[in-house]
Amino acid sequence: MRLTFIGKDPGSNPTGSPTVYRTDRESWVVQGWVVTDPETLAQMDIPEGESCVEIPDRMIPFFRQGDSGVDNG
């Protein structure tokens, strides 16, 4: 899988995480805060081999279907 960097959270300091990537498989990879709260995890059905991360609403503009969303200008 090839990743294309889309953007880091502009409101998160000092690391700029979460981060959004576009793949060459028509999908997204999101780096975010690990969800560890047992009560929250109990509300989801997460299969073996999957996980979940949390990202803030301000990251949603980075998701643009069918486009890498990269804007270097």
mmCIF file of the C-alpha atoms, coordinates in Angstrom:
data_MODEL
# 
_entry.id   MODEL 
# 
loop_
_atom_site.group_PDB 
_atom_site.id 
_atom_site.type_symbol 
_atom_site.label_atom_id 
_atom_site.label_alt_id 
_atom_site.label_comp_id 
_atom_site.label_asym_id 
_atom_site.label_entity_id 
_atom_site.label_seq_id 
_atom_site.pdbx_PDB_ins_code 
_atom_site.Cartn_x 
_atom_site.Cartn_y 
_atom_site.Cartn_z 
_atom_site.occupancy 
_atom_site.B_iso_or_equiv 
_atom_site.pdbx_formal_charge 
_atom_site.auth_seq_id 
_atom_site.auth_comp_id 
_atom_site.auth_asym_id 
_atom_site.auth_atom_id 
_atom_site.pdbx_PDB_model_num 
ATOM 1  C CA . MET A 1 1  ? 0.000   0.000  0.000  1.00 0.00 ? 1  MET A CA 1 
ATOM 2  C CA . ARG A 1 2  ? 1.332   3.437  -0.919 1.00 0.00 ? 2  ARG A CA 1 
ATOM 3  C CA . LEU A 1 3  ? 0.407   6.361  1.339  1.00 0.00 ? 3  LEU A CA 1 
ATOM 4  C CA . THR A 1 4  ? 0.052   9.968  0.274  1.00 0.00 ? 4  THR A CA 1 
ATOM 5  C CA . PHE A 1 5  ? 0.240   12.494 3.098  1.00 0.00 ? 5  PHE A CA 1 
ATOM 6  C CA . ILE A 1 6  ? -2.888  14.662 3.155  1.00 0.00 ? 6  ILE A CA 1 
ATOM 7  C CA . GLY A 1 7  ? -2.584  16.747 6.300  1.00 0.00 ? 7  GLY A CA 1 
ATOM 8  C CA . LYS A 1 8  ? -1.877  17.026 9.982  1.00 0.00 ? 8  LYS A CA 1 
ATOM 9  C CA . ASP A 1 9  ? -4.274  18.459 12.532 1.00 0.00 ? 9  ASP A CA 1 
ATOM 10 C CA . PRO A 1 10 ? -3.687  22.216 12.407 1.00 0.00 ? 10 PRO A CA 1 
ATOM 11 C CA . GLY A 1 11 ? -5.064  22.626 15.925 1.00 0.00 ? 11 GLY A CA 1 
ATOM 12 C CA . SER A 1 12 ? -2.904  20.047 17.684 1.00 0.00 ? 12 SER A CA 1 
ATOM 13 C CA . ASN A 1 13 ? 0.418   21.098 19.136 1.00 0.00 ? 13 ASN A CA 1 
ATOM 14 C CA . PRO A 1 14 ? 3.239   20.270 19.324 1.00 0.00 ? 14 PRO A CA 1 
ATOM 15 C CA . THR A 1 15 ? 3.072   17.099 17.205 1.00 0.00 ? 15 THR A CA 1 
ATOM 16 C CA . GLY A 1 16 ? 0.340   17.954 14.697 1.00 0.00 ? 16 GLY A CA 1 
ATOM 17 C CA . SER A 1 17 ? -1.323  14.588 15.226 1.00 0.00 ? 17 SER A CA 1 
ATOM 18 C CA . PRO A 1 18 ? -3.864  13.274 14.102 1.00 0.00 ? 18 PRO A CA 1 
ATOM 19 C CA . THR A 1 19 ? -2.786  12.831 10.503 1.00 0.00 ? 19 THR A CA 1 
ATOM 20 C CA . VAL A 1 20 ? -4.711  11.772 7.385  1.00 0.00 ? 20 VAL A CA 1 
ATOM 21 C CA . TYR A 1 21 ? -3.289  9.770  4.471  1.00 0.00 ? 21 TYR A CA 1 
ATOM 22 C CA . ARG A 1 22 ? -4.812  8.664  1.155  1.00 0.00 ? 22 ARG A CA 1 
ATOM 23 C CA . THR A 1 23 ? -3.900  5.212  -0.157 1.00 0.00 ? 23 THR A CA 1 
ATOM 24 C CA . ASP A 1 24 ? -3.443  3.879  -3.659 1.00 0.00 ? 24 ASP A CA 1 
ATOM 25 C CA . ARG A 1 25 ? -6.270  1.437  -2.844 1.00 0.00 ? 25 ARG A CA 1 
ATOM 26 C CA . GLU A 1 26 ? -9.058  4.063  -2.829 1.00 0.00 ? 26 GLU A CA 1 
ATOM 27 C CA . SER A 1 27 ? -9.077  4.233  0.964  1.00 0.00 ? 27 SER A CA 1 
ATOM 28 C CA . TRP A 1 28 ? -7.890  6.401  3.837  1.00 0.00 ? 28 TRP A CA 1 
ATOM 29 C CA . VAL A 1 29 ? -5.483  5.806  6.724  1.00 0.00 ? 29 VAL A CA 1 
ATOM 30 C CA . VAL A 1 30 ? -6.020  7.908  9.819  1.00 0.00 ? 30 VAL A CA 1 
ATOM 31 C CA . GLN A 1 31 ? -3.498  8.352  12.588 1.00 0.00 ? 31 GLN A CA 1 
ATOM 32 C CA . GLY A 1 32 ? -5.284  9.475  15.728 1.00 0.00 ? 32 GLY A CA 1 
ATOM 33 C CA . TRP A 1 33 ? -5.679  9.082  19.446 1.00 0.00 ? 33 TRP A CA 1 
ATOM 34 C CA . VAL A 1 34 ? -6.032  5.453  20.537 1.00 0.00 ? 34 VAL A CA 1 
ATOM 35 C CA . VAL A 1 35 ? -9.458  4.684  21.971 1.00 0.00 ? 35 VAL A CA 1 
ATOM 36 C CA . THR A 1 36 ? -8.897  2.692  25.160 1.00 0.00 ? 36 THR A CA 1 
ATOM 37 C CA . ASP A 1 37 ? -11.987 3.450  27.244 1.00 0.00 ? 37 ASP A CA 1 
ATOM 38 C CA . PRO A 1 38 ? -13.691 0.071  27.874 1.00 0.00 ? 38 PRO A CA 1 
ATOM 39 C CA . GLU A 1 39 ? -17.177 1.623  27.933 1.00 0.00 ? 39 GLU A CA 1 
ATOM 40 C CA . THR A 1 40 ? -16.607 3.265  24.540 1.00 0.00 ? 40 THR A CA 1 
ATOM 41 C CA . LEU A 1 41 ? -15.113 0.101  23.028 1.00 0.00 ? 41 LEU A CA 1 
ATOM 42 C CA . ALA A 1 42 ? -18.066 -1.941 24.305 1.00 0.00 ? 42 ALA A CA 1 
ATOM 43 C CA . GLN A 1 43 ? -20.367 0.166  22.084 1.00 0.00 ? 43 GLN A CA 1 
ATOM 44 C CA . MET A 1 44 ? -18.570 -1.056 18.946 1.00 0.00 ? 44 MET A CA 1 
ATOM 45 C CA . ASP A 1 45 ? -18.127 -4.430 17.317 1.00 0.00 ? 45 ASP A CA 1 
ATOM 46 C CA . ILE A 1 46 ? -14.444 -4.345 16.378 1.00 0.00 ? 46 ILE A CA 1 
ATOM 47 C CA . PRO A 1 47 ? -13.331 -7.539 14.624 1.00 0.00 ? 47 PRO A CA 1 
ATOM 48 C CA . GLU A 1 48 ? -9.966  -9.190 15.142 1.00 0.00 ? 48 GLU A CA 1 
ATOM 49 C CA . GLY A 1 49 ? -7.271  -7.353 13.228 1.00 0.00 ? 49 GLY A CA 1 
ATOM 50 C CA . GLU A 1 50 ? -9.060  -3.976 13.366 1.00 0.00 ? 50 GLU A CA 1 
ATOM 51 C CA . SER A 1 51 ? -8.755  -1.023 15.691 1.00 0.00 ? 51 SER A CA 1 
ATOM 52 C CA . CYS A 1 52 ? -10.171 2.441  16.092 1.00 0.00 ? 52 CYS A CA 1 
ATOM 53 C CA . VAL A 1 53 ? -8.763  5.908  16.614 1.00 0.00 ? 53 VAL A CA 1 
ATOM 54 C CA . GLU A 1 54 ? -10.409 9.205  17.467 1.00 0.00 ? 54 GLU A CA 1 
ATOM 55 C CA . ILE A 1 55 ? -9.983  12.365 15.415 1.00 0.00 ? 55 ILE A CA 1 
ATOM 56 C CA . PRO A 1 56 ? -11.480 15.833 15.936 1.00 0.00 ? 56 PRO A CA 1 
ATOM 57 C CA . ASP A 1 57 ? -14.154 17.343 13.682 1.00 0.00 ? 57 ASP A CA 1 
ATOM 58 C CA . ARG A 1 58 ? -11.608 19.839 12.352 1.00 0.00 ? 58 ARG A CA 1 
ATOM 59 C CA . MET A 1 59 ? -9.978  16.961 10.410 1.00 0.00 ? 59 MET A CA 1 
ATOM 60 C CA . ILE A 1 60 ? -13.063 16.267 8.236  1.00 0.00 ? 60 ILE A CA 1 
ATOM 61 C CA . PRO A 1 61 ? -12.089 18.796 5.510  1.00 0.00 ? 61 PRO A CA 1 
ATOM 62 C CA . PHE A 1 62 ? -9.043  16.621 4.750  1.00 0.00 ? 62 PHE A CA 1 
ATOM 63 C CA . PHE A 1 63 ? -11.347 13.882 3.404  1.00 0.00 ? 63 PHE A CA 1 
ATOM 64 C CA . ARG A 1 64 ? -12.208 14.463 -0.247 1.00 0.00 ? 64 ARG A CA 1 
ATOM 65 C CA . GLN A 1 65 ? -13.616 11.403 -2.010 1.00 0.00 ? 65 GLN A CA 1 
ATOM 66 C CA . GLY A 1 66 ? -11.685 10.376 -5.116 1.00 0.00 ? 66 GLY A CA 1 
ATOM 67 C CA . ASP A 1 67 ? -9.042  13.050 -4.641 1.00 0.00 ? 67 ASP A CA 1 
ATOM 68 C CA . SER A 1 68 ? -5.827  12.993 -2.668 1.00 0.00 ? 68 SER A CA 1 
ATOM 69 C CA . GLY A 1 69 ? -6.890  16.319 -1.196 1.00 0.00 ? 69 GLY A CA 1 
ATOM 70 C CA . VAL A 1 70 ? -3.289  17.477 -1.375 1.00 0.00 ? 70 VAL A CA 1 
ATOM 71 C CA . ASP A 1 71 ? -3.011  21.229 -1.598 1.00 0.00 ? 71 ASP A CA 1 
ATOM 72 C CA . ASN A 1 72 ? 0.566   22.362 -1.392 1.00 0.00 ? 72 ASN A CA 1 
ATOM 73 C CA . GLY A 1 73 ? -0.136  25.893 -2.633 1.00 0.00 ? 73 GLY A CA 1 
# 
